Amino acid sequence: MAYLGLYSLQHRGQESAGIVSTDGENMFEHKDLGLVNDVFQNEEIFSRLIGDSAIGHNRYSTTGSTFRVNSQPFLINFHGGHIAAAHNGNLVNAQILREKMEKDGSIFRTTTDSEVILHLIARSRRKTIPEMISDALTKVKGAFSMVFLTPRLLVGVKDPNSFRPLVFGRKDDAYFLASETCAFDLLGVEFIRCVQPGELLILSRDNEPESFFPWGKCKNACGSACIFEFIYFSRPDSTVFGAPVDKIRRKMGMKLAQEMPADADIVISVPDSSNTAALGYSWESNIPFELGLIRNHYIGRTFIQPRQKIREFGAKLKYNPVRGILKNKRVVVVDDSIVRGTTSRQLVQLIREAGASQVHLRIASPPIVNPCYYGIDTPDSDQLIAANMSVQQIADFIGADSLGYLSLQGLLSIDDLPDIGYCTACFGSEYPLPIHHEKKKDKMNNK
């Protein structure tokens, strides 16, 4: 079940995968670099993952090099016994904490921020595992939706800002936690609710689920949920932060058509992440939707590839234009975002070479002008095209006849968007948490 859940969540990370299981006494692990299907190749691997409880992780690195040692879940043995952890998000004070612990004699095996949390748990003098986890996490700052596994407990926790999603479900007498509900759908798990901001949820072999709020219970819209989960990161068939992603993306496309209309013959998407936004644009504008680009599904998500050269090469392999649809047409191309602009430039060129008479690019999000430090691997500002060029300059660089973005006000005014509070720092708003960091290093080369 953990394996199938990871399969459903492959879009969230493509660098490594892993599972830790337990039979109530001992714990077992298997992890490696690669996609889920590559890491778990045969039944012999599953025969070593003994037990009836497990956690899994797909890695999408924002800190730490792409080495096997950085693959999760992490499994350690300390004075409190065995504990495994899987982390989605990014800490903003990890380097400060790490340097202090290293001066005190701590030895780190990985280059990830997640390992800092395990060291804090091992240092805790609290009596129970949930208390140790709570004690450790009140010392860190940043984004963390996490699961912890011991022989007797499964613990889920979300940071008080609620940056990254975490959902809670049940099937028969078993409980489940996952980043998105699409993992539940494959397994036939009933979605119960989203884990709340600042909630620590304890699932025990012996007791009913227990819930605690180490930072105090959130009231009203006190979170900073990542709005990019709705724009790009989550699957459209998932529910995250209490809302169906597909519905929100359609409304984004409709709002984009209202704010940035175009005189055109057809609307096409940049598959797959902008499909539903393009449908919304088509419905609102009454311009027919067509499948003008075909995606090679054997190429991964180019946005979350760790190297820029891989992103550029992947973009060339990933899409092919349908010439019979595009020839002599004025085309509206709907995409979810522009980061560096290189992929968009290649796409516009492909569409023109296929015979389109005009190419109007419409983006179902505001311009990205700031890097993210909470779990989305956007580059520094000097590599963000919208931080360095005007909209017209970007259009000229990309080669589009026109370029239009969804406004931040328009995005936040979508009526189906839950009123929980959102992080929009990447679009120029203030960062919800102070950023304690050095200039970001190349995660492929840092040691």
C-alpha positions as CSV (number, residue, x, y, z in Angstrom):
1,M,0.0,0.0,0.0
2,A,2.9,2.4,0.8
3,Y,4.4,1.5,-2.6
4,L,1.1,2.2,-4.5
5,G,0.7,5.5,-2.5
6,L,4.2,6.6,-3.6
7,Y,3.3,5.6,-7.2
8,S,0.3,8.0,-7.0
9,L,2.6,10.8,-5.6
10,Q,5.5,10.3,-8.1
11,H,4.8,13.8,-9.4
12,R,5.9,15.3,-6.1
13,G,9.5,14.0,-6.4
14,Q,11.5,12.1,-8.9
15,E,15.0,11.9,-7.5
16,S,14.7,9.0,-5.0
17,A,12.1,6.9,-3.2
18,G,12.0,4.8,-0.1
19,I,9.9,2.9,2.4
20,V,10.4,2.0,6.1
21,S,8.2,-0.7,7.6
22,T,7.7,-2.2,11.0
23,D,6.2,-5.4,12.4
24,G,5.7,-3.8,15.9
25,E,9.1,-4.7,17.1
26,N,11.7,-4.3,14.4
27,M,12.0,-1.8,11.5
28,F,13.1,-2.5,7.9
29,E,14.0,-0.1,5.1
30,H,14.7,0.1,1.4
31,K,15.5,3.3,-0.5
32,D,17.6,4.4,-3.5
33,L,17.9,7.0,-6.2
34,G,15.4,6.8,-9.0
35,L,11.6,6.6,-9.6
36,V,9.4,4.4,-7.5
37,N,9.3,1.7,-10.1
38,D,13.1,1.7,-10.4
39,V,13.7,1.6,-6.7
40,F,11.1,-1.2,-6.0
41,Q,11.8,-3.5,-8.9
42,N,10.8,-6.9,-7.7
43,E,9.0,-9.0,-5.1
44,E,12.2,-9.8,-3.3
45,I,12.5,-6.2,-2.1
46,F,9.0,-6.3,-0.7
47,S,9.7,-9.6,1.1
48,R,12.3,-7.7,3.1
49,L,9.9,-4.9,4.1
50,I,8.2,-6.9,6.9
51,G,5.3,-5.6,8.9
52,D,1.9,-4.1,8.8
53,S,2.8,-0.4,9.1
54,A,5.0,1.7,6.9
55,I,5.9,5.2,5.7
56,G,7.3,6.2,2.3
57,H,8.8,9.2,0.6
58,N,9.5,10.5,-2.9
59,R,12.3,13.1,-2.8
60,Y,12.2,16.4,-4.5
61,S,15.3,18.2,-3.3
62,T,15.4,21.8,-2.3
63,T,18.4,21.4,0.1
64,G,21.0,18.8,0.0
65,S,22.7,17.0,-2.9
66,T,21.2,14.3,-5.0
67,F,23.1,11.4,-3.3
68,R,21.7,8.1,-2.1
69,V,22.5,9.0,1.5
70,N,20.0,11.9,1.3
71,S,17.1,9.6,0.3
72,Q,14.2,9.3,2.7
73,P,12.7,8.1,5.0
74,F,15.5,8.4,7.4
75,L,15.8,5.6,10.0
76,I,17.8,6.1,13.2
77,N,18.3,4.2,16.5
78,F,18.6,6.5,19.6
79,H,18.0,6.3,23.4
80,G,14.2,6.3,22.7
81,G,14.4,3.4,20.3
82,H,14.0,3.2,16.5
83,I,12.3,6.1,14.6
84,A,11.9,6.8,10.9
85,A,10.9,10.2,9.4
86,A,9.8,11.5,6.0
87,H,9.7,15.3,5.4
88,N,8.0,17.5,2.9
89,G,9.0,21.1,3.0
90,N,12.1,23.2,3.9
91,L,13.4,24.6,7.1
92,V,14.7,28.2,7.1
93,N,16.9,27.9,10.2
94,A,18.4,24.5,9.6
95,Q,21.9,25.8,8.8
96,I,22.0,27.8,12.1
97,L,20.9,24.8,14.1
98,R,23.2,22.4,12.3
99,E,26.3,24.6,12.9
100,K,25.5,24.9,16.6
101,M,25.0,21.1,16.9
102,E,28.2,20.3,15.0
103,K,30.2,22.6,17.4
104,D,28.7,20.6,20.2
105,G,30.0,17.4,18.7
106,S,27.0,16.1,16.5
107,I,27.9,14.2,13.4
108,F,25.7,14.5,10.3
109,R,25.5,11.9,7.6
110,T,23.5,13.8,5.1
111,T,23.3,17.3,3.6
112,T,19.6,17.7,4.2
113,D,17.7,20.0,6.5
114,S,15.5,17.0,7.6
115,E,18.4,15.4,9.5
116,V,18.5,18.4,11.9
117,I,15.0,17.4,13.1
118,L,16.2,13.8,14.0
119,H,19.1,15.2,15.9
120,L,16.8,17.5,17.9
121,I,14.6,14.5,18.7
122,A,17.6,12.5,19.9
123,R,18.6,15.4,22.1
124,S,15.2,15.8,23.7
125,R,14.8,14.9,27.3
126,R,11.0,14.5,27.1
127,K,9.6,11.1,28.1
128,T,7.5,10.0,25.1
129,I,8.1,9.9,21.4
130,P,5.3,12.4,20.6
131,E,6.7,14.7,23.3
132,M,10.2,14.4,21.8
133,I,8.8,15.1,18.3
134,S,6.9,18.1,19.6
135,D,9.9,19.4,21.5
136,A,12.2,19.1,18.4
137,L,9.7,20.8,16.0
138,T,9.1,23.8,18.3
139,K,12.8,24.6,17.8
140,V,12.7,24.6,14.0
141,K,11.2,27.2,11.7
142,G,9.9,26.7,8.2
143,A,7.8,24.3,6.3
144,F,7.3,20.7,7.5
145,S,4.5,18.3,6.8
146,M,6.0,15.1,8.2
147,V,5.3,11.5,9.2
148,F,7.2,9.6,11.8
149,L,7.1,5.8,12.3
150,T,8.1,3.8,15.4
151,P,7.3,0.1,16.1
152,R,4.2,1.3,18.0
153,L,3.2,4.7,16.5
154,L,2.6,6.6,13.3
155,V,2.8,10.3,13.9
156,G,1.8,13.0,11.4
157,V,2.5,16.7,12.0
158,K,2.1,19.9,10.0
159,D,3.9,23.2,10.8
160,P,1.7,26.0,12.2
161,N,1.9,28.0,9.0
162,S,0.5,25.0,7.0
163,F,2.8,25.5,4.1
164,R,2.6,22.0,2.6
165,P,-0.5,19.7,2.4
166,L,-1.1,16.6,4.6
167,V,-4.3,14.6,4.5
168,F,-5.8,12.0,6.9
169,G,-7.8,9.0,5.8
170,R,-9.1,5.6,6.9
171,K,-9.8,2.2,5.4
172,D,-11.4,-0.5,7.6
173,D,-9.3,-0.4,10.8
174,A,-6.2,1.2,9.2
175,Y,-5.3,4.9,9.2
176,F,-3.5,6.7,6.4
177,L,-1.6,10.0,5.9
178,A,-0.5,11.4,2.6
179,S,0.4,14.6,0.9
180,E,-2.6,14.4,-1.5
181,T,-5.9,12.5,-1.7
182,C,-5.0,11.0,-5.1
183,A,-2.9,8.4,-3.1
184,F,-6.1,7.5,-1.2
185,D,-8.1,7.1,-4.3
186,L,-5.9,4.3,-5.6
187,L,-6.0,2.5,-2.3
188,G,-9.7,2.9,-1.7
189,V,-9.1,5.0,1.4
190,E,-11.8,7.3,2.7
191,F,-10.7,10.9,3.0
192,I,-11.5,12.1,6.6
193,R,-10.0,15.6,6.6
194,C,-6.9,17.7,6.2
195,V,-4.4,17.7,9.0
196,Q,-4.8,21.2,10.6
197,P,-2.1,23.9,10.9
198,G,0.2,23.1,13.8
199,E,-1.5,19.7,14.5
200,L,0.3,16.6,15.8
201,L,-1.7,13.5,15.0
202,I,-0.9,10.3,16.9
203,L,-2.0,7.0,15.4
204,S,-1.3,4.1,17.7
205,R,-1.7,0.3,17.5
206,D,-3.5,0.4,20.9
207,N,-5.6,3.6,21.0
208,E,-7.9,5.8,18.9
209,P,-6.2,8.7,17.1
210,E,-5.1,11.5,19.3
211,S,-4.6,15.1,18.3
212,F,-2.4,17.8,19.9
213,F,-1.5,21.4,19.0
214,P,2.0,22.2,20.3
215,W,1.9,25.7,18.9
216,G,-1.7,26.4,20.0
217,K,-4.7,25.8,17.8
218,C,-5.1,28.0,14.7
219,K,-8.1,30.3,14.6
220,N,-9.6,31.6,11.3
221,A,-7.3,32.2,8.3
222,C,-4.0,32.0,10.2
223,G,-2.0,29.8,7.8
224,S,0.4,30.4,4.9
225,A,-0.6,27.5,2.6
226,C,1.5,27.4,-0.5
227,I,-0.7,28.7,-3.3
228,F,1.7,27.0,-5.8
229,E,0.2,23.7,-4.8
230,F,-3.0,24.8,-6.6
231,I,-1.1,26.3,-9.5
232,Y,1.3,23.5,-10.4
233,F,2.5,21.1,-7.8
234,S,-0.6,19.0,-6.8
235,R,-2.4,16.6,-9.1
236,P,-5.7,18.0,-10.4
237,D,-7.6,14.9,-9.1
238,S,-6.5,15.6,-5.5
239,T,-8.0,17.6,-2.7
240,V,-5.4,19.7,-0.9
241,F,-6.0,22.4,1.8
242,G,-9.7,21.4,1.8
243,A,-10.4,22.1,-1.9
244,P,-10.4,20.1,-5.2
245,V,-7.4,21.2,-7.2
246,D,-9.2,20.7,-10.6
247,K,-12.0,23.2,-9.7
248,I,-9.5,25.8,-8.5
249,R,-7.4,25.5,-11.7
250,R,-10.5,25.9,-13.9
251,K,-11.5,29.0,-12.0
252,M,-7.9,30.3,-12.5
253,G,-8.3,29.9,-16.2
254,M,-11.7,31.6,-16.3
255,K,-10.4,34.5,-14.3
256,L,-7.3,34.7,-16.6
257,A,-9.7,34.9,-19.6
258,Q,-11.5,37.8,-17.9
259,E,-8.4,39.7,-17.1
260,M,-6.3,38.9,-20.2
261,P,-8.5,38.2,-23.2
262,A,-7.0,37.4,-26.6
263,D,-8.4,37.6,-30.2
264,A,-7.6,34.0,-31.3
265,D,-8.9,30.9,-33.0
266,I,-8.0,28.1,-30.5
267,V,-6.9,27.6,-26.9
268,I,-4.2,25.0,-26.2
269,S,-2.6,23.9,-22.9
270,V,1.0,23.1,-22.0
271,P,0.2,19.6,-20.8
272,D,-0.4,18.3,-18.2
273,S,-0.3,20.8,-15.4
274,S,-2.2,23.6,-17.3
275,N,-4.9,21.4,-18.9
276,T,-7.7,22.4,-16.5
277,A,-6.7,26.1,-16.5
278,A,-6.8,26.0,-20.3
279,L,-10.3,24.5,-20.3
280,G,-11.4,27.3,-18.0
281,Y,-9.9,29.9,-20.3
282,S,-11.7,28.3,-23.2
283,W,-15.1,28.2,-21.5
284,E,-14.9,31.8,-20.4
285,S,-13.6,33.1,-23.7
286,N,-15.8,30.9,-26.0
287,I,-12.6,30.1,-27.9
288,P,-12.5,26.3,-28.8
289,F,-10.0,24.2,-26.8
290,E,-7.7,21.9,-28.8
291,L,-5.0,19.5,-28.1
292,G,-2.2,21.3,-29.9
293,L,0.7,19.9,-27.9
294,I,1.3,16.2,-27.2
295,R,3.4,15.4,-24.1
296,N,5.8,12.4,-24.0
297,H,4.7,10.9,-20.6
298,Y,8.0,9.0,-20.3
299,I,9.8,12.3,-19.6
300,G,9.4,13.6,-16.0
301,R,8.3,17.0,-14.8
302,T,11.0,19.3,-16.1
303,F,10.3,22.0,-13.4
304,I,11.4,19.7,-10.6
305,Q,14.5,18.3,-12.3
306,P,17.6,19.2,-10.3
307,R,19.8,20.7,-13.0
308,Q,19.0,23.5,-15.4
309,K,20.6,21.6,-18.3
310,I,18.3,18.6,-17.6
311,R,15.3,21.0,-17.6
312,E,16.2,22.5,-21.0
313,F,17.0,19.1,-22.5
314,G,13.8,17.6,-21.0
315,A,11.7,20.5,-22.5
316,K,12.9,19.7,-26.0
317,L,12.0,16.0,-25.6
318,K,8.8,16.5,-23.7
319,Y,6.4,18.2,-26.2
320,N,5.5,17.8,-29.9
321,P,3.1,20.1,-31.7
322,V,0.1,18.8,-33.7
323,R,0.7,20.6,-37.0
324,G,-2.8,20.0,-38.4
325,I,-4.4,21.8,-35.4
326,L,-1.9,24.7,-35.2
327,K,-1.3,25.6,-38.9
328,N,-2.5,29.1,-39.8
329,K,-4.2,29.5,-36.4
330,R,-4.1,32.3,-33.9
331,V,-3.3,30.3,-30.8
332,V,-3.7,31.1,-27.1
333,V,-1.2,29.0,-25.1
334,V,-2.2,28.6,-21.5
335,D,0.6,27.6,-19.1
336,D,0.7,27.5,-15.3
337,S,3.8,29.6,-14.7
338,I,7.0,31.0,-16.1
339,V,10.1,30.6,-14.0
340,R,13.3,31.1,-16.1
341,G,11.5,31.5,-19.5
342,T,13.7,29.0,-21.3
343,T,11.0,26.4,-21.6
344,S,8.4,28.9,-22.7
345,R,10.7,30.2,-25.4
346,Q,11.2,26.7,-26.8
347,L,7.5,26.0,-26.8
348,V,6.6,29.2,-28.6
349,Q,9.2,28.4,-31.2
350,L,7.8,24.9,-31.6
351,I,4.3,26.2,-32.1
352,R,5.4,28.8,-34.7
353,E,7.4,26.2,-36.6
354,A,4.2,24.1,-36.7
355,G,2.5,26.9,-38.7
356,A,0.7,29.0,-36.1
357,S,0.1,32.5,-37.4
358,Q,0.0,34.1,-33.9
359,V,1.0,32.9,-30.5
360,H,-0.5,34.5,-27.4
361,L,0.9,33.2,-24.1
362,R,-1.4,33.4,-21.0
363,I,-0.1,32.4,-17.6
364,A,-2.5,31.2,-14.9
365,S,-0.5,32.7,-12.1
366,P,1.1,36.0,-11.3
367,P,4.8,36.7,-12.3
368,I,7.3,34.8,-10.0
369,V,9.7,37.4,-8.8
370,N,11.1,35.9,-5.5
371,P,12.6,32.5,-4.7
372,C,10.8,30.1,-2.4
373,Y,12.4,28.9,0.8
374,Y,9.6,26.7,2.0
375,G,9.8,23.7,-0.3
376,I,9.5,24.8,-4.0
377,D,12.8,24.8,-5.8
378,T,12.6,28.2,-7.5
379,P,16.0,29.7,-8.2
380,D,17.5,32.9,-6.9
381,S,16.0,36.2,-8.2
382,D,18.8,36.7,-10.7
383,Q,17.5,33.7,-12.6
384,L,13.8,34.5,-12.4
385,I,12.9,36.2,-15.6
386,A,10.0,38.2,-14.1
387,A,12.3,39.7,-11.5
388,N,14.5,41.1,-14.2
389,M,12.3,42.0,-17.1
390,S,9.0,43.7,-17.8
391,V,6.0,41.8,-19.2
392,Q,6.7,43.2,-22.6
393,Q,10.4,42.3,-22.4
394,I,9.5,38.7,-21.4
395,A,7.1,38.5,-24.4
396,D,9.9,39.7,-26.7
397,F,12.4,37.2,-25.2
398,I,10.0,34.3,-25.5
399,G,8.9,35.3,-29.0
400,A,5.1,35.6,-28.2
401,D,2.8,38.1,-29.9
402,S,1.4,38.9,-26.5
403,L,1.8,37.8,-22.9
404,G,-0.6,38.1,-20.0
405,Y,-0.5,36.9,-16.4
406,L,-3.3,36.3,-13.9
407,S,-3.1,39.0,-11.3
408,L,-2.5,38.2,-7.6
409,Q,-5.8,39.9,-6.7
410,G,-7.6,37.8,-9.3
411,L,-6.0,34.6,-8.0
412,L,-6.9,35.3,-4.4
413,S,-10.5,36.4,-5.3
414,I,-11.4,32.9,-6.7
415,D,-14.6,32.0,-4.8
416,D,-13.8,28.3,-4.3
417,L,-10.4,29.0,-2.7
418,P,-10.6,28.1,1.0
419,D,-10.2,31.0,3.4
420,I,-7.2,29.7,5.2
421,G,-4.4,32.2,4.4
422,Y,-1.8,31.7,1.7
423,C,1.9,32.2,1.1
424,T,2.3,34.4,-2.0
425,A,5.9,35.5,-1.3
426,C,7.1,34.2,-4.7
427,F,4.8,36.7,-6.3
428,G,6.3,39.6,-4.4
429,S,4.4,39.5,-1.1
430,E,6.3,39.4,2.2
431,Y,7.7,36.1,3.4
432,P,5.6,34.7,6.2
433,L,8.7,33.6,8.2
434,P,12.1,35.4,8.4
435,I,14.7,33.7,6.1
436,H,17.9,32.7,7.8
437,H,20.1,31.4,5.0
438,E,23.3,31.8,3.1
439,K,23.0,32.4,-0.7
440,K,21.6,29.1,-1.9
441,K,24.3,26.6,-3.0
442,D,24.0,24.3,-6.0
443,K,22.4,21.4,-4.3
444,M,24.1,19.0,-6.8
445,N,27.5,20.0,-5.6
446,N,27.4,21.1,-2.0
447,K,29.1,18.7,0.5
